[in-house]
Amino acid sequence: MGLFDFFKKDKESTTQQASLDAGLAKTKTNFFEQLSKAVVGKSTVDEAVLDDLEGLLVHSDVGIETTVKVIDRIEARVARDKYVSTAELDRILREEIVALLEDNNSGSTAMLDRAGNSGQPFVIMVVGVNGVGKTTTIGKLAHRFHAAGKKVVLGAADTFRAAAVDQLIIWGERVGVPVVSHGMNTDPASVAYDAVRKGVELGADVVIIDTAGRLHNKVNLMNELSKIKRVMQKVIPDAPHEVLLVLDGSTGQNAFMQAKEFTKATEVTALAVTKLDGTARGGVVIGISDQFSIPVRYIGVGEKMTDLQLFDRHTFVNSLFKK
Ligand SMILES: Nc1nc2c(ncn2[C@@H]2O[C@H](COP(=O)(O)OP(=O)(O)OP(=O)(O)O)[C@@H](O)[C@H]2O)c(=O)[nH]1
């Protein structure tokens, strides 16, 4: 890495950090206001403080099971160290959350590092219900790959809604990458097949396929996703290399429910959690990454093309606890 690249990278990470800090601002304000209320007038972490902390974590959408794990860890620490001051609670909580994410999120390799390494396009099938930010996330991903010098092809296989196809085409133009589309109400599997073929023809590094996510008809969803996979495999036998489920972080327990349903319908290999900037309950990322043994790879912290970040547990928790 040359000196220029080093500074460029350094500047990039500073910008990323700033947008993460801004994106998590609502969650932070909410969490720390509540946390300081919980410990006001108390010098040690006792049962009452732990009870308040439990309520606070649940309220931040960390989820019951994960909250119980965090509280158990802190309780064990309090029992071991005998005296834990409330002033230390921040640090302890932060350490325990990082440790929890470490247990559950190991082995997540950034897609960008893997894309284009095998000589064939790296195929990403993107799933998720309408409105969660699926198309936007695909646009942002395309931008990320494109900006990193990767050749990208998009496939508009969400043919159920005209707007989804149009929106993807607009993203393609904005980013400067080709979009394979057959229009609305066409066979999604045929779009996916053509997109993967186009990717091979063009020597693309990445092919990203948008799909329709109609959860209310699980059998149809399952069949449609299986069919899309089967036809892709006629072109590239081990495709898709990633099935990315997009979840709206501002919908709290709904996001958990969707993750449960989609993981039943297809084999999901990675998660993207969007709209964290619009919620005070960003704890959902901690819960989701703990509950499903699927790595959270990306988080959305705004509407701009550059507002999609690689999820890194340390950076995330540091930002959350930064005052
Ligand atoms: N604030 C914010 N808005 C986001 C983020 N990601 C997506 N959005 C917005 O969420 C809205 C829905 O996003 P879409 O990409 O249209 O959602 P979709 O899941 O593709 O839904 P359909 O296109 O309706 O299938 C859009 O207005 C996006 O700009 C994010 O990380 N932060």
The ligand as an SDF file (V2000), in Angstrom:
LIG
                    3D

 32 34  0  0  0  0  0  0  0  0999 V2000
  -32.8060    6.1250    6.5150 N   0  0  0  0  0  0  0  0  0  0  0  0
  -32.5820    5.0380    5.7820 C   0  0  0  0  0  0  0  0  0  0  0  0
  -33.4010    4.7170    4.7980 N   0  0  0  0  0  0  0  0  0  0  0  0
  -33.1660    3.6130    4.0740 C   0  0  0  0  0  0  0  0  0  0  0  0
  -32.0570    2.7540    4.3560 C   0  0  0  0  0  0  0  0  0  0  0  0
  -32.1120    1.7200    3.4730 N   0  0  0  0  0  0  0  0  0  0  0  0
  -33.1930    1.9290    2.6880 C   0  0  0  0  0  0  0  0  0  0  0  0
  -33.8310    3.0640    3.0470 N   0  0  0  0  0  0  0  0  0  0  0  0
  -35.0630    3.6430    2.4840 C   0  0  0  0  0  0  0  0  0  0  0  0
  -36.1290    2.7260    2.6790 O   0  0  0  0  0  0  0  0  0  0  0  0
  -37.0920    2.8640    1.6490 C   0  0  0  0  0  0  0  0  0  0  0  0
  -37.4400    1.5100    1.0830 C   0  0  0  0  0  0  0  0  0  0  0  0
  -36.3260    1.0040    0.4370 O   0  0  0  0  0  0  0  0  0  0  0  0
  -36.4330    0.1010   -0.8680 P   0  0  0  0  0  0  0  0  0  0  0  0
  -35.0540   -0.2060   -1.2660 O   0  0  0  0  0  0  0  0  0  0  0  0
  -37.3550    0.7140   -1.8440 O   0  0  0  0  0  0  0  0  0  0  0  0
  -37.1180   -1.1670   -0.2490 O   0  0  0  0  0  0  0  0  0  0  0  0
  -37.2930   -2.6070   -0.8650 P   0  0  0  0  0  0  0  0  0  0  0  0
  -37.1560   -3.5410    0.2250 O   0  0  0  0  0  0  0  0  0  0  0  0
  -36.4900   -2.8140   -2.0750 O   0  0  0  0  0  0  0  0  0  0  0  0
  -38.7730   -2.5420   -1.2210 O   0  0  0  0  0  0  0  0  0  0  0  0
  -39.3990   -2.6540   -2.6070 P   0  0  0  0  0  0  0  0  0  0  0  0
  -38.5330   -1.9140   -3.5770 O   0  0  0  0  0  0  0  0  0  0  0  0
  -40.6740   -1.9720   -2.3030 O   0  0  0  0  0  0  0  0  0  0  0  0
  -39.4770   -4.1000   -2.8300 O   0  0  0  0  0  0  0  0  0  0  0  0
  -36.4830    3.8270    0.6400 C   0  0  0  0  0  0  0  0  0  0  0  0
  -37.0500    5.0920    0.8340 O   0  0  0  0  0  0  0  0  0  0  0  0
  -35.0050    3.8650    1.0110 C   0  0  0  0  0  0  0  0  0  0  0  0
  -34.3870    5.0780    0.7000 O   0  0  0  0  0  0  0  0  0  0  0  0
  -31.1830    3.1090    5.4460 C   0  0  0  0  0  0  0  0  0  0  0  0
  -30.2210    2.4140    5.8000 O   0  0  0  0  0  0  0  0  0  0  0  0
  -31.5010    4.2570    6.1260 N   0  0  0  0  0  0  0  0  0  0  0  0
  1  2  1  0
  2  3  2  0
  2 32  1  0
  3  4  1  0
  4  5  2  0
  4  8  1  0
  5  6  1  0
  5 30  1  0
  6  7  2  0
  7  8  1  0
  8  9  1  0
  9 10  1  0
  9 28  1  0
 10 11  1  0
 11 12  1  0
 11 26  1  0
 12 13  1  0
 13 14  1  0
 14 15  2  0
 14 16  1  0
 14 17  1  0
 17 18  1  0
 18 19  2  0
 18 20  1  0
 18 21  1  0
 21 22  1  0
 22 23  2  0
 22 24  1  0
 22 25  1  0
 26 27  1  0
 26 28  1  0
 28 29  1  0
 30 31  2  0
 30 32  1  0
M  END
$$$$
